[in-house]
Amino acid sequence: MPRPKSKPELLELSAVNFSKLFDFIEALSPKAQEKTFPKGTLNRNIRDVLMHLHHWHGMMLNWYDVGMRGEKPDMPAKGYTWKTTPELNTWIQKQYTDIPLEKAKTLLKESYSKVIHLIKSHSNDELFEKKRYKWTGSTSLGAYLISATSSHYDWALKLIKKANK
């Protein structure tokens, strides 16, 4: 499915890609789920990937809360710019090294539910009209949500599949 252009498409592709991600992970043996990825990737295992997604959900929800109060959110995070996202992702990875995989799965499912609830609470126009909210700049709320959901889940699945070849 191409990049979502409407609320129904965003909800559908988010659900499909999230399910594909979890279906693939759950089809792996417990040992394979805990396997360390080959060198060359920041995220060293499935837990790292899931916590990366969870953390980005949290940042998206925070941007939304701050932005909808009429304030300017720190995007992507305080002390980071979009150009320094690799450094931010390294920081994120280091924050969750002690989280067990099963806890990572639970946390991601919880934050996923919150983001889906947020999407459902808005009309199509509220999601996809560019410049509707000052805090989203020249883009739409939906564009940020696509990045935090459907496209991010697709990236995660590709990364995990590649590491498990």
Buried (B, 14 or more C-beta within 10 A) or exposed (E): EEEBEEBEBBBBBBBBBBEBBBEBBEEBEEEEBEBEBEEEBBBBBBBBBBBBBBBBBBBBBBBBEBBEEEEEBBBBBEEBEEEBEEEBBEBBBEEBEEBEBEBBBBBBEEBBEEBBEBBEEBEBEBBBBEEBBEBBEEBBBBBBBBBBBBBBBBBBBEBBEEBBE
